[in-house]
Amino acid sequence: QVQLVESGGGLVQAGGSLRLSCAASGRTFSRYTMGWFRQAPGKEREFVAAISWSGGNTYYADSVKGRFTISRDNGKNTVNLNLQMNSLKPEDTAVYYCAADSRTVQGMGVPDYWGQGTQVTVSS
C-alpha cells in the first residue's frame, strides 16, 4: 500500500519558520525523485522543490530559493522527505503536497504519487 503522509504544517507569523515532513512507503521510493508542491486558494498547484533519489541534486522554484531547503533520508522501507521553510511570507500560504516521481532524471516531472497535503498559513 502506497502512503505519502505529510506532517508539520501550521500557522506561523511572517518571518518565522516551519519544517514539513513526508513519510513515503509502499514503493522503492529510495529510487524516486521526491518533491514538494503547493496550492494556494484559487490558484493552480505549483512546484516548490525537488531532490534526486540520492540527495545529490536539489531544485527550487525561484520564489523559495534561499529560504527553503529540501532534504531526504532513504530508509530501508520508508523515505523521509523534509522541507525546512525559513523567512516565511504570507504568499507562502498554501496546502503543501509531498510527491514522488519515478521517471524524471533531472528536476521534477509529473509525479506518480501524491500525499494528501498539509496546510501552511503565514500571517502578516
DSSP file with accessible surface (Angstrom, degrees, kcal/mol):
  #  RESIDUE AA STRUCTURE BP1 BP2  ACC     N-H-->O    O-->H-N    N-H-->O    O-->H-N    TCO  KAPPA ALPHA  PHI   PSI    X-CA   Y-CA   Z-CA
    1    1 A Q              0   0  185      0, 0.0     2,-0.3     0, 0.0    26,-0.1   0.000 360.0 360.0 360.0 122.0    0.0    0.0    0.0
    2    2 A V        +     0   0   43     24,-0.2     2,-0.4    22,-0.1    24,-0.2  -0.584 360.0 177.2 -77.9 131.8    1.5    3.3   -1.1
    3    3 A Q  E     +A   25   0A  90     22,-2.7    22,-2.6    -2,-0.3     2,-0.4  -0.993  19.9 177.2-138.1 130.3    1.5    6.0    1.5
    4    4 A L  E     -A   24   0A  12     -2,-0.4   112,-0.7   110,-0.2     2,-0.6  -0.956  18.5-175.8-125.9 109.2    2.8    9.6    1.4
    5    5 A V  E     -A   23   0A  81     18,-2.1    18,-2.2    -2,-0.4     2,-0.2  -0.931   7.1-159.1-117.8 114.2    2.0   11.2    4.7
    6    6 A E  E     +A   22   0A  21     -2,-0.6     2,-0.3    16,-0.2    16,-0.2  -0.572  16.0 166.7 -88.8 153.5    2.8   14.8    5.3
    7    7 A S  E     +A   21   0A  65     14,-2.4    14,-2.7    -2,-0.2   111,-0.1  -0.958  41.3  65.8-153.2 165.9    3.1   16.5    8.7
    8    8 A G        +     0   0   36     -2,-0.3    11,-0.3     1,-0.3    14,-0.1   0.376  60.8 134.5 103.3  -4.1    4.4   19.7   10.2
    9    9 A G        +     0   0   29     12,-0.1     2,-0.3     9,-0.1    -1,-0.3  -0.177  22.6 118.5 -70.6 171.9    2.1   22.3    8.8
   10   10 A G  E     -d  120   0B  28    109,-0.9   111,-2.8   108,-0.1     2,-0.5  -0.992  60.3 -50.1 163.9-165.1    0.5   25.0   10.9
   11   11 A L  E     +d  121   0B 130     -2,-0.3     2,-0.3   109,-0.2   111,-0.2  -0.890  52.2 164.9-106.5 132.1    0.1   28.7   11.5
   12   12 A V  E     -d  122   0B  25    109,-2.5   111,-2.5    -2,-0.5     2,-0.2  -0.980  34.9-110.7-144.7 152.2    3.2   30.9   11.7
   13   13 A Q  E >   -d  123   0B 147     -2,-0.3     3,-2.3   109,-0.2    75,-0.2  -0.497  51.0 -82.3 -79.7 154.6    3.9   34.6   11.6
   14   14 A A  T 3  S+     0   0   49    109,-2.5    75,-0.2     1,-0.3    -1,-0.1  -0.274 119.9  29.7 -55.3 137.3    5.7   36.2    8.7
   15   15 A G  T 3  S+     0   0   56     73,-3.3    72,-0.6     1,-0.3    -1,-0.3   0.252 100.4 113.5  92.1 -10.9    9.4   35.8    9.1
   16   16 A G    <   -     0   0   22     -3,-2.3    72,-2.4    72,-0.2     2,-0.3  -0.087  59.3-119.5 -84.4-173.1    9.0   32.6   11.0
   17   17 A S        -     0   0   61     69,-0.2     2,-0.3    70,-0.2    69,-0.2  -0.924  21.0-179.2-131.9 152.3    9.9   29.0   10.2
   18   18 A L  E     - B   0  85A  32     67,-2.2    67,-3.3    -2,-0.3     2,-0.5  -0.979  16.2-146.0-143.4 154.2    8.3   25.7    9.7
   19   19 A R  E     - B   0  84A 115    -11,-0.3     2,-0.3    -2,-0.3    65,-0.2  -0.979  14.0-161.0-124.8 117.2    9.6   22.2    8.9
   20   20 A L  E     - B   0  83A   0     63,-2.8    63,-2.5    -2,-0.5     2,-0.3  -0.739   7.4-167.1 -93.9 146.0    7.4   19.9    6.8
   21   21 A S  E     -AB   7  82A  36    -14,-2.7   -14,-2.4    -2,-0.3     2,-0.4  -0.946   8.2-167.3-130.4 153.4    8.0   16.2    6.7
   22   22 A a  E     -AB   6  81A   1     59,-2.3    59,-3.0    -2,-0.3     2,-0.6  -0.980   7.9-156.8-141.1 126.6    6.7   13.4    4.5
   23   23 A A  E     -AB   5  80A  36    -18,-2.2   -18,-2.1    -2,-0.4     2,-0.5  -0.927  16.1-168.5-104.8 117.0    7.0    9.7    5.2
   24   24 A A  E     +AB   4  79A   0     55,-2.9    55,-2.5    -2,-0.6     2,-0.3  -0.918  16.9 151.5-111.9 128.7    6.8    7.7    2.0
   25   25 A S  E     +AB   3  78A  29    -22,-2.6   -22,-2.7    -2,-0.5    53,-0.1  -0.942  38.2  64.8-148.0 166.1    6.3    3.9    1.9
   26   26 A G  S    S+     0   0   35     51,-0.6     2,-0.3    -2,-0.3   -24,-0.2   0.311  99.4  51.2 100.7 -10.4    4.9    1.1   -0.2
   27   27 A R  S    S-     0   0  119     50,-0.2     2,-2.3   -24,-0.1    -1,-0.3  -0.905 102.3 -87.6-142.2 171.9    7.3    1.5   -3.1
   28   28 A T    >   +     0   0   95     -2,-0.3     3,-2.2     1,-0.2     4,-0.1  -0.461  57.4 163.1 -81.1  68.5   11.0    1.7   -3.6
   29   29 A F  G >   +     0   0    3     -2,-2.3     3,-1.7     1,-0.3    -1,-0.2   0.654  59.2  80.1 -67.2 -13.3   10.9    5.5   -3.0
   30   30 A S  G 3  S+     0   0   34      1,-0.3    -1,-0.3    -3,-0.2    -2,-0.1   0.707  96.3  47.4 -64.4 -15.5   14.6    5.5   -2.4
   31   31 A R  G <  S+     0   0  155     -3,-2.2     2,-0.3     2,-0.1    -1,-0.3   0.298  99.1  91.6-104.6   7.0   14.9    5.4   -6.2
   32   32 A Y  S <  S-     0   0   32     -3,-1.7     2,-0.4    21,-0.2    70,-0.2  -0.772  79.3-118.7-100.4 145.4   12.4    8.1   -6.8
   33   33 A T  E     -E  101   0B   8     68,-2.3    68,-3.1    -2,-0.3     2,-0.3  -0.673  39.1-157.8 -69.2 134.8   12.8   11.9   -7.2
   34   34 A M  E     +EF 100  51B   0     17,-2.2    17,-2.8    -2,-0.4     2,-0.3  -0.892  19.4 154.9-119.0 152.5   10.9   13.4   -4.4
   35   35 A G  E     -EF  99  50B   0     64,-2.5    64,-2.3    -2,-0.3     2,-0.4  -0.948  34.3-110.6-162.2-179.7    9.5   16.8   -4.1
   36   36 A W  E     +EF  98  49B   0     13,-3.0    12,-2.6    -2,-0.3    13,-1.7  -0.976  23.4 179.5-126.0 138.4    7.0   19.4   -2.7
   37   37 A F  E     -EF  97  47B  23     60,-2.5    60,-3.1    -2,-0.4     2,-0.3  -0.846  10.4-156.5-124.7 165.9    4.3   21.3   -4.5
   38   38 A R  E     -EF  96  46B  12      8,-2.5     8,-3.2    -2,-0.3     2,-0.4  -0.988   7.6-159.8-144.3 155.1    1.8   23.8   -3.1
   39   39 A Q  E     -E   95   0B  65     56,-2.2    56,-2.4    -2,-0.3     6,-0.2  -0.958   8.1-161.4-138.8 117.5   -1.6   25.1   -4.0
   40   40 A A    >   -     0   0   24      4,-0.4     3,-2.3    -2,-0.4    54,-0.1  -0.587  45.2 -75.5 -89.9 158.1   -3.0   28.4   -2.7
   41   41 A P  T 3  S+     0   0  117      0, 0.0    -1,-0.1     0, 0.0     3,-0.1  -0.274 118.5   5.9 -56.4 128.9   -6.7   29.2   -2.7
   42   42 A G  T 3  S+     0   0   91      1,-0.2     2,-0.3    -3,-0.1    -3,-0.0   0.516 113.8  99.8  77.8   5.3   -7.9   30.0   -6.2
   43   43 A K  S <  S-     0   0  147     -3,-2.3    -1,-0.2     1,-0.0     2,-0.1  -0.813  75.6-101.1-122.1 163.2   -4.5   29.2   -7.8
   44   44 A E        -     0   0  168     -2,-0.3    -4,-0.4     1,-0.1     2,-0.2  -0.422  47.4 -91.8 -77.1 156.9   -3.0   26.2   -9.6
   45   45 A R        -     0   0   90     -6,-0.2     2,-0.3    -2,-0.1    -6,-0.2  -0.466  51.4-164.3 -66.1 136.6   -0.8   23.7   -7.9
   46   46 A E  E     -F   38   0B  89     -8,-3.2    -8,-2.5    -2,-0.2     2,-0.1  -0.930  21.9-103.9-130.2 152.8    2.9   24.8   -8.3
   47   47 A F  E     +F   37   0B  61     -2,-0.3   -10,-0.2   -10,-0.2     3,-0.1  -0.445  34.8 170.1 -70.2 141.3    6.3   23.3   -7.9
   48   48 A V  E     -     0   0B   1    -12,-2.6    13,-2.6     1,-0.4     2,-0.3   0.720  57.8 -24.6-116.2 -55.4    8.2   24.2   -4.8
   49   49 A A  E     -FG  36  60B   0    -13,-1.7   -13,-3.0    11,-0.2    -1,-0.4  -0.990  50.3-166.7-160.4 155.9   11.3   22.0   -4.5
   50   50 A A  E     -FG  35  59B   0      9,-2.3     9,-2.5    -2,-0.3     2,-0.4  -0.976   4.7-158.7-146.4 159.3   12.7   18.6   -5.5
   51   51 A I  E     -FG  34  58B   6    -17,-2.8   -17,-2.2    -2,-0.3     7,-0.2  -0.999  24.6-116.4-142.3 136.3   15.5   16.3   -4.6
   52   52 A S    >   -     0   0    6      5,-2.6     3,-1.2    -2,-0.4   -20,-0.1  -0.190  38.4 -98.9 -67.5 166.7   17.1   13.5   -6.6
   53   53 A W  T 3  S+     0   0  116      1,-0.3   -21,-0.2   -22,-0.2    -1,-0.1   0.845 124.9  43.7 -59.8 -33.5   17.0    9.9   -5.3
   54   54 A S  T 3  S-     0   0   68    -23,-0.1    -1,-0.3     1,-0.0    20,-0.1   0.624 108.9-121.4 -85.0 -13.3   20.5   10.1   -4.0
   55   55 A G  S <  S+     0   0   31     -3,-1.2    -2,-0.1     2,-0.2    17,-0.1   0.417  82.5 116.2  85.7   0.4   20.0   13.5   -2.5
   56   56 A G        +     0   0   59      1,-0.1     2,-0.4    -5,-0.1    -3,-0.1   0.696  69.6  45.8 -78.3 -19.2   22.9   14.9   -4.6
   57   57 A N        -     0   0   92     50,-0.0    -5,-2.6     2,-0.0     2,-0.3  -0.988  63.9-174.9-128.3 135.7   20.8   17.3   -6.6
   58   58 A T  E     -G   51   0B  65     -2,-0.4     2,-0.4    -7,-0.2    -7,-0.2  -0.924   4.7-163.7-127.6 153.3   18.2   19.7   -5.4
   59   59 A Y  E     -G   50   0B  59     -9,-2.5    -9,-2.3    -2,-0.3     2,-0.4  -0.995   7.4-172.9-139.2 140.3   15.9   22.0   -7.4
   60   60 A Y  E     -G   49   0B  47     -2,-0.4   -11,-0.2   -11,-0.2     2,-0.2  -0.978  28.3-114.3-136.4 146.6   13.9   25.0   -6.2
   61   61 A A    >>  -     0   0   19    -13,-2.6     3,-1.7    -2,-0.4     4,-1.2  -0.507  36.8-117.6 -68.0 148.0   11.3   27.4   -7.5
   62   62 A D  T 34 S+     0   0  137      1,-0.3     3,-0.3     2,-0.2    -1,-0.1   0.841 111.7  64.2 -58.0 -32.5   12.7   30.9   -7.8
   63   63 A S  T 34 S+     0   0   58      1,-0.2    -1,-0.3     3,-0.0   -15,-0.0   0.691 113.8  30.2 -68.4 -18.5   10.1   32.1   -5.2
   64   64 A V  T X> S+     0   0    0     -3,-1.7     3,-2.4   -16,-0.2     4,-2.2   0.479  84.7 127.2-118.1  -5.1   11.6   30.0   -2.4
   65   65 A K  T 3< S+     0   0  119     -4,-1.2     4,-0.1    -3,-0.3   -16,-0.0  -0.278  80.7  16.2 -59.2 132.8   15.2   29.8   -3.4
   66   66 A G  T 34 S+     0   0   83      2,-0.5    -1,-0.3     1,-0.1     3,-0.1   0.265 125.3  59.6  88.2 -12.5   17.4   30.8   -0.5
   67   67 A R  T <4 S+     0   0   28     -3,-2.4    19,-2.1     1,-0.2     2,-0.3   0.691  98.0  53.2-114.7 -33.6   14.6   30.4    2.1
   68   68 A F  E  <  -C   85   0A   3     -4,-2.2    -2,-0.5    17,-0.2     2,-0.4  -0.823  60.0-165.2-108.9 147.3   13.6   26.8    1.7
   69   69 A T  E     -C   84   0A  76     15,-2.4    15,-3.0    -2,-0.3     2,-0.4  -0.991   5.5-157.1-133.8 125.4   15.8   23.7    2.0
   70   70 A I  E     +C   83   0A   6     -2,-0.4     2,-0.3    13,-0.2    13,-0.2  -0.786  19.7 164.5-100.3 143.7   14.7   20.2    0.9
   71   71 A S  E     -C   82   0A  42     11,-1.9    11,-2.9    -2,-0.4     2,-0.3  -0.961  15.1-158.3-150.3 165.0   16.4   17.0    2.3
   72   72 A R  E     -C   81   0A  32     -2,-0.3     2,-0.4     9,-0.2     9,-0.2  -0.990  12.1-154.3-147.7 155.9   15.7   13.3    2.4
   73   73 A D  E     -C   80   0A  98      7,-2.3     7,-2.5    -2,-0.3     2,-1.2  -0.966  17.3-149.4-131.7 111.7   16.6   10.2    4.4
   74   74 A N  E     -C   79   0A  58     -2,-0.4     5,-0.2     5,-0.2     2,-0.1  -0.703  23.1-177.5 -86.9  96.3   16.4    6.9    2.4
   75   75 A G        -     0   0   31      3,-1.7   -45,-0.1    -2,-1.2    -2,-0.0  -0.279  41.7 -96.7 -82.3 178.6   15.5    4.3    5.0
   76   76 A K  S    S+     0   0  199      1,-0.2   -46,-0.1    -2,-0.1     3,-0.1   0.920 116.2   2.7 -64.3 -45.2   15.1    0.6    4.3
   77   77 A N  S    S+     0   0  124      1,-0.2   -51,-0.6   -49,-0.1     2,-0.4   0.560 130.5  49.1-118.2 -14.7   11.3    0.7    3.9
   78   78 A T  E     -B   25   0A  49    -53,-0.1    -3,-1.7   -52,-0.1     2,-0.5  -0.995  61.4-150.0-134.6 135.3   10.4    4.4    4.3
   79   79 A V  E     -BC  24  74A   4    -55,-2.5   -55,-2.9    -2,-0.4     2,-0.6  -0.912  13.9-153.1-101.1 128.9   11.8    7.5    2.8
   80   80 A N  E     -BC  23  73A  65     -7,-2.5    -7,-2.3    -2,-0.5     2,-0.4  -0.917  12.1-169.5-104.4 119.5   11.6   10.6    4.9
   81   81 A L  E     -BC  22  72A   0    -59,-3.0   -59,-2.3    -2,-0.6     2,-0.3  -0.894   4.6-169.3-109.7 136.7   11.4   13.8    3.0
   82   82 A N  E     -BC  21  71A  24    -11,-2.9   -11,-1.9    -2,-0.4     2,-0.4  -0.923  16.4-165.0-127.4 153.2   11.7   17.2    4.7
   83   83 A L  E     -BC  20  70A   0    -63,-2.5   -63,-2.8    -2,-0.3     2,-0.6  -0.916   9.7-160.2-136.4 108.2   11.2   20.8    3.7
   84   84 A Q  E     -BC  19  69A  48    -15,-3.0   -15,-2.4    -2,-0.4     2,-0.6  -0.810  12.1-165.7 -88.1 120.0   12.7   23.4    6.0
   85   85 A M  E     +BC  18  68A   0    -67,-3.3   -67,-2.2    -2,-0.6     2,-0.3  -0.942  11.3 173.7-115.0 115.6   11.0   26.7    5.4
   86   86 A N        +     0   0   57    -19,-2.1   -69,-0.2    -2,-0.6   -70,-0.2  -0.750  58.9  23.5-115.1 164.5   12.5   29.9    6.8
   87   87 A S  S    S-     0   0   69    -72,-0.6    -1,-0.2    -2,-0.3   -70,-0.2   0.900  84.6-160.7  49.2  48.3   11.7   33.6    6.4
   88   88 A L        -     0   0    2    -72,-2.4   -73,-3.3    -3,-0.2   -72,-0.2  -0.260   7.8-158.3 -65.3 147.0    8.1   32.7    5.6
   89   89 A K    >   -     0   0   87    -75,-0.2     3,-2.4   -74,-0.1     4,-0.3  -0.851  31.7-110.1-121.5 156.6    5.9   35.2    3.8
   90   90 A P  G >  S+     0   0   51      0, 0.0     3,-1.9     0, 0.0    32,-0.4   0.850 117.4  63.5 -55.5 -32.1    2.1   35.5    3.7
   91   91 A E  G 3  S+     0   0  129      1,-0.3   -51,-0.0   -51,-0.0    -3,-0.0   0.557  88.4  69.9 -72.9  -5.3    2.3   34.5    0.0
   92   92 A D  G <  S+     0   0    1     -3,-2.4    -1,-0.3    30,-0.0     2,-0.2   0.527  70.7 121.0 -82.8  -6.1    3.7   31.1    1.1
   93   93 A T    <   +     0   0   36     -3,-1.9     2,-0.3    -4,-0.3    28,-0.2  -0.408  40.8 106.0 -61.9 124.9    0.3   30.3    2.5
   94   94 A A  E    S- H   0 120B   1     26,-2.1    26,-2.7    -2,-0.2     2,-0.5  -0.964  75.9 -79.8-177.9 170.6   -1.0   27.1    0.8
   95   95 A V  E     -EH  39 119B  35    -56,-2.4   -56,-2.2    -2,-0.3     2,-0.5  -0.864  48.4-145.8 -88.7 127.7   -1.6   23.5    1.1
   96   96 A Y  E     -EH  38 118B   0     22,-3.1    22,-2.0    -2,-0.5     2,-0.4  -0.855  12.8-161.9-102.6 132.1    1.7   21.7    0.6
   97   97 A Y  E     -E   37   0B  36    -60,-3.1   -60,-2.5    -2,-0.5     2,-0.3  -0.933  12.5-141.2-118.0 134.5    1.9   18.3   -1.1
   98   98 A a  E     -E   36   0B   0     -2,-0.4    17,-2.6   -62,-0.2     2,-0.3  -0.647  29.5-175.6 -83.2 144.6    4.6   15.7   -1.0
   99   99 A A  E     -EI  35 114B   0    -64,-2.3   -64,-2.5    -2,-0.3     2,-0.4  -0.987  19.1-150.7-146.6 155.1    5.1   14.0   -4.3
  100  100 A A  E     -EI  34 113B   0     13,-2.1    12,-2.9    -2,-0.3    13,-1.6  -0.993   7.4-168.7-132.2 134.4    7.2   11.2   -5.9
  101  101 A D  E     -E   33   0B   1    -68,-3.1   -68,-2.3    -2,-0.4    -2,-0.0  -0.981   8.4-176.9-127.2 120.7    8.4   10.9   -9.5
  102  102 A S  S    S+     0   0   58     -2,-0.5    -1,-0.1   -70,-0.2   -68,-0.0   0.596  79.2  44.5 -91.2 -12.1    9.9    7.6  -10.8
  103  103 A R  S    S+     0   0  148      7,-0.2     2,-0.3   -70,-0.1    -1,-0.1   0.813  83.2  90.1-107.0 -33.7   10.8    8.8  -14.3
  104  104 A T        -     0   0   41      1,-0.2   -71,-0.2     6,-0.1     3,-0.1  -0.515  44.0-173.5 -79.2 131.3   12.4   12.2  -14.3
  105  105 A V  S    S+     0   0  120     -2,-0.3     2,-0.5     1,-0.3    -1,-0.2   0.885  76.1  33.3 -88.3 -42.5   16.2   12.2  -14.0
  106  106 A Q  S    S-     0   0  159    -54,-0.1    -1,-0.3   -73,-0.0     2,-0.1  -0.963 122.4 -17.4-118.2 128.0   16.8   16.0  -13.6
  107  107 A G  S    S-     0   0   14     -2,-0.5     2,-0.4    -3,-0.1   -56,-0.1  -0.435  96.9 -55.3  80.7-156.3   14.2   18.1  -11.9
  108  108 A M        +     0   0   33     -2,-0.1    -3,-0.1   -58,-0.1     2,-0.1  -0.989  50.3 179.9-130.1 125.1   10.7   17.1  -11.2
  109  109 A G        -     0   0   25     -2,-0.4    -2,-0.0     1,-0.2     0, 0.0   0.014  57.0 -37.7 -98.9-150.3    8.2   15.9  -13.8
  110  110 A V  S    S-     0   0  110      1,-0.1    -7,-0.2    -2,-0.1    -1,-0.2  -0.654  73.9-121.8 -75.6 119.8    4.6   14.8  -13.3
  111  111 A P        -     0   0   13      0, 0.0   -10,-0.3     0, 0.0     3,-0.1  -0.262  12.1-151.4 -65.4 150.7    4.5   12.8  -10.1
  112  112 A D  S    S+     0   0   53    -12,-2.9     2,-0.3     1,-0.2   -11,-0.2   0.766  83.7  27.4 -83.6 -32.1    3.4    9.2   -9.9
  113  113 A Y  E     -I  100   0B  60    -13,-1.6   -13,-2.1  -110,-0.0     2,-0.3  -0.980  65.5-165.1-136.7 148.6    2.2    9.6   -6.3
  114  114 A W  E     -I   99   0B  99     -2,-0.3  -110,-0.2   -15,-0.2   -15,-0.2  -0.948  16.0-132.4-129.7 149.1    0.9   12.4   -4.1
  115  115 A G        -     0   0    8    -17,-2.6  -110,-0.2    -2,-0.3     3,-0.1  -0.312  33.9-106.8 -83.9 179.5    0.3   12.9   -0.5
  116  116 A Q        -     0   0  186   -112,-0.7  -111,-0.1     1,-0.1   -19,-0.1   0.626  61.5-115.9 -86.9 -14.6   -2.9   14.3    0.9
  117  117 A G        -     0   0   24    -19,-0.1     2,-0.4     1,-0.0   -20,-0.2   0.094  16.0-125.9 100.6 151.6   -1.4   17.7    1.8
  118  118 A T  E     - H   0  96B  23    -22,-2.0   -22,-3.1  -111,-0.1     2,-0.3  -0.999  26.2-119.1-136.9 136.6   -0.7   19.8    4.9
  119  119 A Q  E     - H   0  95B  89     -2,-0.4  -109,-0.9   -24,-0.2     2,-0.5  -0.594  24.1-172.3 -81.5 132.4   -1.9   23.4    5.4
  120  120 A V  E     -dH  10  94B   0    -26,-2.7   -26,-2.1    -2,-0.3     2,-0.5  -0.993   4.8-176.0-120.2 124.2    0.7   26.1    5.9
  121  121 A T  E     -d   11   0B  50   -111,-2.8  -109,-2.5    -2,-0.5     2,-0.6  -0.988   6.8-167.2-124.6 125.2   -0.7   29.5    6.9
  122  122 A V  E     -d   12   0B   6     -2,-0.5     2,-0.3   -32,-0.4  -109,-0.2  -0.953  11.4-153.5-114.0 117.3    1.6   32.6    7.3
  123  123 A S  E      d   13   0B  42   -111,-2.5  -109,-2.5    -2,-0.6    -2,-0.0  -0.647 360.0 360.0 -92.0 148.9    0.0   35.6    8.9
  124  124 A S              0   0  138     -2,-0.3    -1,-0.1  -111,-0.2   -35,-0.0  -0.357 360.0 360.0 -89.9 360.0    1.2   39.1    8.3
